């Protein structure tokens, strides 16, 4: 499948979700992250571990690096060291069609990786949890997109964290289709993110019927 066809195919479930959410409160709820932060380096890894999180699934583009970039900011490198120091396992899960850029970034960060995840479909998330040896109850999803990272994670009952995109540059399917819907809905977290990263309770989304089958 060519890259343009793959991008269109990946956009279908996102658009379906966007059209349905206006008439479905349950679907709308699955687009709300538990935490909303400016960047991954703001996340307190020890606090995640204290909540029972044992593994984190990480988006790549505009979460760990700018879109289509190999550049990893020093703050991200330092944060990844904190992830490991807190005893958390991590895996990069990307919708990229090839490993050309995903592999070098993952190897520099010292974590495994998965491509062709087709988020928000569940297949990529299940593959990552199998690789990490975790369950939905012990896994967090961190990413910059509501209709891929947050929707997919919430539908499976993961603890979800939405970050602001690193760069304004991104795929056309994201800038033209997803971002306008995100602005319309608002990036509203389930709970306030405290300054020390610690928050009581765990109001996770309950898994709901899936929009499609996994990969």
Wavefront OBJ file of the C-alpha trace (Angstrom):
o trace
v 0.000 0.000 0.000
v 1.414 3.414 -0.960
v 2.000 6.020 1.737
v -0.924 8.203 0.592
v -3.326 5.264 0.532
v -2.107 4.197 3.963
v -2.677 7.720 5.313
v -6.229 7.747 3.959
v -6.918 4.301 5.389
v -5.649 5.388 8.803
v -7.810 8.526 8.707
v -11.078 6.611 8.224
v -11.558 5.421 11.831
v -10.551 8.860 13.115
v -13.137 10.603 10.959
v -15.736 8.004 11.906
v -15.051 8.702 15.548
v -15.216 12.457 14.949
v -18.614 12.214 13.281
v -20.024 9.889 15.955
v -18.820 11.735 19.033
v -21.297 14.590 18.619
v -24.099 12.066 19.116
v -22.367 9.727 21.552
v -21.320 10.920 25.001
v -19.419 7.689 25.665
v -17.341 8.237 22.545
v -16.722 11.851 23.542
v -15.449 10.672 26.925
v -12.882 8.417 25.267
v -11.255 11.463 23.689
v -10.454 13.029 27.065
v -6.991 12.251 28.466
v -6.403 11.708 32.152
v -3.601 14.268 32.187
v -2.764 17.160 29.876
v 0.851 18.379 29.909
v 3.000 20.648 27.778
v 5.699 18.059 27.030
v 6.795 14.583 28.032
v 9.563 15.930 30.251
v 6.871 17.434 32.515
v 5.570 13.972 33.449
v 6.612 12.702 36.875
v 7.643 9.096 36.273
v 7.789 8.217 39.966
v 4.177 9.404 40.302
v 3.136 7.156 37.420
v 4.824 4.198 39.079
v 3.074 5.047 42.347
v -0.272 4.802 40.519
v 0.514 1.255 39.450
v 1.786 2.083 35.967
v 4.545 -0.315 34.952
v 4.905 0.495 31.251
v 4.468 3.457 28.923
v 3.558 3.416 25.243
v 5.036 6.437 23.482
v 4.001 8.125 20.256
v 6.917 9.372 18.150
v 6.083 12.325 15.888
v 5.518 15.584 17.789
v 5.667 13.696 21.093
v 9.299 12.603 21.355
v 10.663 14.368 18.268
v 9.413 16.985 15.812
v 7.519 15.543 12.851
v 9.777 13.540 10.509
v 12.835 14.480 12.561
v 15.612 12.393 14.084
v 16.402 15.103 16.641
v 15.832 14.170 20.272
v 15.888 17.123 22.661
v 18.148 16.840 25.718
v 15.060 17.177 27.938
v 13.538 14.091 26.293
v 16.756 12.122 26.733
v 16.865 13.099 30.402
v 13.211 12.193 30.872
v 13.758 8.770 29.323
v 16.488 8.175 31.888
v 13.906 9.008 34.572
v 11.497 6.500 33.022
v 14.051 3.732 33.395
v 15.123 4.895 36.859
v 11.493 4.648 38.005
v 11.421 1.031 36.849
v 9.051 1.699 33.943
v 9.316 -0.139 30.644
v 8.764 1.866 27.464
v 7.991 1.222 23.807
v 7.555 3.567 20.835
v 4.369 2.847 18.882
v 4.097 4.689 15.576
v 1.738 4.706 12.616
v 4.765 5.122 10.348
v 4.771 2.716 7.426
v 8.483 1.905 7.752
v 11.146 1.752 10.444
v 13.502 4.105 8.588
v 13.192 6.831 11.205
v 11.511 5.001 14.066
v 14.338 2.506 14.549
v 17.205 5.057 14.937
v 15.238 7.137 17.444
v 14.199 4.048 19.434
v 17.744 2.706 19.450
v 19.128 6.042 20.666
v 16.564 6.055 23.478
v 17.193 2.385 24.212
v 13.592 1.203 23.829
v 11.760 -1.240 21.524
v 9.530 0.026 18.745
v 6.484 -0.878 16.667
v 5.504 0.534 13.261
v 2.263 0.327 11.231
v 0.324 0.505 14.482
v -2.772 1.942 12.775
v -3.778 3.837 15.917
v -6.491 4.199 17.170
v -7.206 0.572 16.248
v -6.262 -1.768 19.103
v -3.736 -3.995 17.335
v -0.680 -1.794 17.877
v -1.512 -1.250 21.542
v -1.905 -4.990 22.126
v 1.391 -5.702 20.375
v 3.131 -3.131 22.560
v 1.660 -4.486 25.798
v 2.657 -8.006 24.826
v 6.174 -6.764 24.128
v 6.284 -4.884 27.443
v 4.660 -7.648 29.465
v 1.985 -5.270 30.747
v -1.811 -5.072 30.907
v -4.170 -2.143 30.234
v -4.386 -1.561 33.996
v -0.599 -1.157 34.256
v 0.033 0.763 31.017
v 0.039 4.468 30.167
v -0.274 5.932 26.662
v 1.506 9.218 25.959
v 0.958 11.129 22.731
v -0.039 14.412 21.106
v -3.171 13.373 19.181
v -6.648 12.900 20.607
v -7.970 10.797 17.708
v -5.107 8.299 17.646
v -3.179 8.141 20.917
v -5.869 9.153 23.409
v -8.860 7.530 21.714
v -7.008 4.266 21.203
v -5.625 4.208 24.729
v -8.889 5.097 26.424
v -10.871 2.510 24.484
v -8.638 -0.172 25.997
v -8.646 1.302 29.510
v -5.087 2.652 29.546
v -4.029 5.690 31.591
v -3.711 8.402 28.928
v -1.568 11.530 28.851
v -1.941 14.143 26.115
v 1.025 16.395 25.332
v 1.137 19.520 23.217
v 2.689 18.872 19.772
v 6.369 19.788 19.624
v 6.114 21.345 16.144
v 3.342 22.910 14.031
v 4.528 20.789 11.107
v 2.663 17.496 10.741
v 0.924 15.164 8.303
v -1.871 16.651 6.223
v -4.387 14.175 7.659
v -3.576 15.525 11.094
v -3.522 19.251 10.317
v -6.583 19.274 8.044
v -8.794 16.626 9.632
v -7.903 15.979 13.245
v -6.687 19.288 14.630
v -9.863 21.220 13.682
v -11.943 18.624 15.527
v -9.602 18.800 18.518
v -9.999 22.578 18.646
v -13.774 22.244 18.379
v -13.925 19.729 21.228
v -11.204 21.246 23.361
v -8.268 19.391 24.903
v -9.947 18.800 28.267
v -8.331 16.380 30.760
v -10.262 14.142 33.142
v -8.327 15.500 36.105
v -6.055 18.447 36.812
v -2.371 17.741 36.431
v -0.753 18.830 39.716
v 2.621 20.535 39.866
v 4.231 17.521 41.540
v 2.655 15.025 39.142
v 0.781 13.258 41.935
v -2.963 12.871 41.783
v -5.344 10.748 43.786
v -7.843 8.401 42.216
v -7.756 6.724 38.849
v -10.825 7.499 36.746
v -9.882 5.356 33.790
v -12.076 5.002 30.767
v -13.800 1.654 30.588
v -13.102 -0.287 27.366
v -15.942 0.069 24.857
v -16.827 -1.749 21.677
v -14.003 -1.427 19.169
v -14.338 0.391 15.885
v -12.387 -2.283 14.032
v -10.035 -5.197 14.343
v -6.366 -4.952 15.236
v -3.410 -5.396 12.941
l 1 2 3 4 5 6 7 8 9 10 11 12 13 14 15 16 17 18 19 20 21 22 23 24 25 26 27 28 29 30 31 32 33 34 35 36 37 38 39 40 41 42 43 44 45 46 47 48 49 50 51 52 53 54 55 56 57 58 59 60 61 62 63 64 65 66 67 68 69 70 71 72 73 74 75 76 77 78 79 80 81 82 83 84 85 86 87 88 89 90 91 92 93 94 95 96 97 98 99 100 101 102 103 104 105 106 107 108 109 110 111 112 113 114 115 116 117 118 119 120 121 122 123 124 125 126 127 128 129 130 131 132 133 134 135 136 137 138 139 140 141 142 143 144 145 146 147 148 149 150 151 152 153 154 155 156 157 158 159 160 161 162 163 164 165 166 167 168 169 170 171 172 173 174 175 176 177 178 179 180 181 182 183 184 185 186 187 188 189 190 191 192 193 194 195 196 197 198 199 200 201 202 203 204 205 206 207 208 209 210 211 212 213 214 215
